[in-house]
Amino acid sequence: MQDNKPPRDPQDWRPATRLVHGGTMRSQFGETSEALFLTQGYVYPSMEAAEARFKGDEPGFVYSRYNNPTNAMFEERMALLEGAETARGTASGMAAVTAALLAPLKAGDHVVASRALFGSCLYIVQELLPRYGIATTLVDGKDLNAWKAALQPQTQTLFLESPTNPGLEVYDIAAIAGIAHDYGARLVVDNAFASPILQKPLQLGADCVVYSATKHIDGQGRCLGGVVLSTREFIETHIQTYLRQTGPALSPFNAWVMLKSLETLPLRVNQQMANAGRIADFLANHPLVSRCTYPGRADHPQAEIVRRQMAGGGTLVAFDLAGGKPAAFAFANALSIIKISNNLGDAKSLITHPATTTHQRLTPEARAEMGIGDGMLRLSVGLEDAEDLLADLGAALAVLESKPMAAE
Ligand SMILES: *Cc1c(COP(=O)(O)O)cnc(C)c1O
């Protein structure tokens, strides 16, 4: 393994260049595409070398639960993309969220989080942490006073995702980071919905960013993965030992797939977003759609925050059909190009009914509080031709028009 450093500092490269070349380490064979090091362990030239590497006196790899050259390339490329000092890959987005929340905390600490969270994130905050003596308070993420009012002397971490799943609410990351810092706490942001192309939480003041790389970063429905990004100090103090010893390691194969996916991430996200904008305008103007939420539209309730903190409205559209669950089911069943699936950020357009899938665990009251009605659908817009997607949506709406049905 030789370290063929590029002639110029990658920090001087613009984002697209970082995504193609950042983090690349070439082996002695000079391969063009990044190599896949599918190995559990490493051999040492001597016992002395093994001793030195274990002690940290010599650089090099020890065991793939700790690190792996392919994973290291993925982590470095992610750090360059995000503008973070360092990054650590994980087996899934939930492994990244769990590490960022659990690893720095101890019994007696307190966490404040927005109520509108991805279902598994809500489980970590609401059920898992309290079992180990870490109290949590859930707030309406839009309400800055609610964040302030929830702070306690033991508050260590504030946690949010924005835009939220599935309601696509947008929270003021800079203001909430300010509230955290005034109190000596940290802000962790789950940036999966915005993607690293459209929103940079660290630049807005967040202390740690987590991704489900399963979503836009893979973007082609193949691999699970996650990543935690922060300062070297935060990662080395809180995250690194936790990941090494508890073992949610990213598979080098998945790291390789996602490393290659990063090369095309801006192209994919920008094209999916262009498609999503056209679809949102179409749905917002359709008589059977009672509400259409898209962060890129001027009628989004937090449009002003979107302009300040996002480079566009994203790839997801949420909308409500006036006919409730029967209408939502009949509509989605009538689609042909757009597939029924709970994943998102994919090249394929995917639609899901949150009330009966991702959020069915919640009570109807809790769903109502999150704005998840029985007629709500969440559409993750893909890379198909927008004209074909509009035709698919139009045909499915026409089916509803031809057989009007009463809400349940
Ligand atoms: C999908 C998702 C996760 C979990 O990621 P996995 O890779 O499925 O573990 C966490 N947060 C958000 C916002 C997500 O969309």
The ligand as a MOL file (V3000), in Angstrom:
LIG
                    3D

  0  0  0     0  0            999 V3000
M  V30 BEGIN CTAB
M  V30 COUNTS 15 15 0 0 0
M  V30 BEGIN ATOM
M  V30 1 C -33.4820 5.5550 7.1920 0
M  V30 2 C -33.2390 6.5430 8.2430 0
M  V30 3 C -32.5370 6.1710 9.4120 0
M  V30 4 C -32.0440 4.7630 9.6460 0
M  V30 5 O -31.1240 4.3520 8.6960 0
M  V30 6 P -30.8310 2.7820 8.3770 0
M  V30 7 O -29.7150 2.8610 7.3900 0
M  V30 8 O -32.0940 2.2220 7.8300 0
M  V30 9 O -30.4460 2.1670 9.6620 0
M  V30 10 C -32.3440 7.1250 10.3720 0
M  V30 11 N -32.8000 8.3810 10.2230 0
M  V30 12 C -33.4770 8.7760 9.1170 0
M  V30 13 C -33.9710 10.1730 9.0080 0
M  V30 14 C -33.7090 7.8700 8.0860 0
M  V30 15 O -34.3830 8.2460 7.0070 0
M  V30 END ATOM
M  V30 BEGIN BOND
M  V30 1 1 1 2
M  V30 2 1 2 3
M  V30 3 2 2 14
M  V30 4 1 3 4
M  V30 5 2 3 10
M  V30 6 1 4 5
M  V30 7 1 5 6
M  V30 8 2 6 7
M  V30 9 1 6 8
M  V30 10 1 6 9
M  V30 11 1 10 11
M  V30 12 2 11 12
M  V30 13 1 12 13
M  V30 14 1 12 14
M  V30 15 1 14 15
M  V30 END BOND
M  V30 END CTAB
M  END
